[in-house]
Amino acid sequence: MQNQQKNIVEEGGELPSLLLGAGFALASLIILPALAQRVGIGASLTIALRGALMRASNRI
């Protein structure tokens, strides 16, 4: 019985993790460059922020 409950808890943690990772990827590929262009941030800083978001999405 405990083994089944443990599996349910572990499976329940996959979807939120996947959604958070996808959100970070979306932010780094689409939202961040658009905001950077609007604000006027340089390309090198945008790439650095993008890399940081992608690393954060891989850790989750």
C-alpha positions as CSV (number, residue, x, y, z in Angstrom):
1,M,0.0,0.0,0.0
2,Q,2.8,2.5,0.9
3,N,4.6,1.6,-2.3
4,Q,1.5,2.6,-4.4
5,Q,1.2,5.9,-2.5
6,K,4.9,6.6,-3.1
7,N,4.5,6.1,-6.8
8,I,1.5,8.4,-6.9
9,V,3.4,11.1,-5.1
10,E,6.4,10.7,-7.4
11,E,4.2,10.8,-10.5
12,G,2.4,13.9,-9.3
13,G,5.6,15.8,-9.2
14,E,6.4,15.3,-12.8
15,L,3.8,17.5,-14.4
16,P,4.5,20.6,-12.4
17,S,8.2,20.2,-13.0
18,L,7.5,19.8,-16.7
19,L,5.3,22.8,-16.8
20,L,7.9,24.9,-15.0
21,G,10.7,23.8,-17.2
22,A,8.6,24.6,-20.3
23,G,7.8,28.0,-18.9
24,F,11.4,28.8,-18.4
25,A,12.2,27.6,-22.0
26,L,9.4,29.8,-23.3
27,A,10.6,32.8,-21.3
28,S,14.1,32.4,-22.5
29,L,13.3,31.9,-26.2
30,I,10.4,34.3,-26.8
31,I,9.6,36.6,-23.9
32,L,13.1,37.6,-22.8
33,P,14.3,38.7,-26.2
34,A,11.1,40.6,-26.8
35,L,11.4,42.5,-23.5
36,A,15.2,43.0,-24.0
37,Q,14.5,44.6,-27.4
38,R,11.8,46.9,-26.0
39,V,13.9,48.0,-23.0
40,G,17.1,48.3,-25.1
41,I,19.3,45.7,-23.4
42,G,22.3,44.6,-25.4
43,A,22.5,41.3,-27.2
44,S,25.3,39.9,-25.0
45,L,23.4,40.6,-21.8
46,T,20.3,39.0,-23.4
47,I,22.2,35.9,-24.3
48,A,23.6,35.7,-20.8
49,L,20.1,35.9,-19.3
50,R,18.8,33.4,-21.8
51,G,21.6,31.0,-20.8
52,A,20.7,31.4,-17.1
53,L,17.1,30.7,-17.7
54,M,17.9,27.6,-19.8
55,R,20.2,26.3,-17.0
56,A,17.4,26.9,-14.5
57,S,14.9,24.9,-16.6
58,N,17.3,22.0,-16.9
59,R,17.8,21.8,-13.1
60,I,14.1,21.3,-12.4
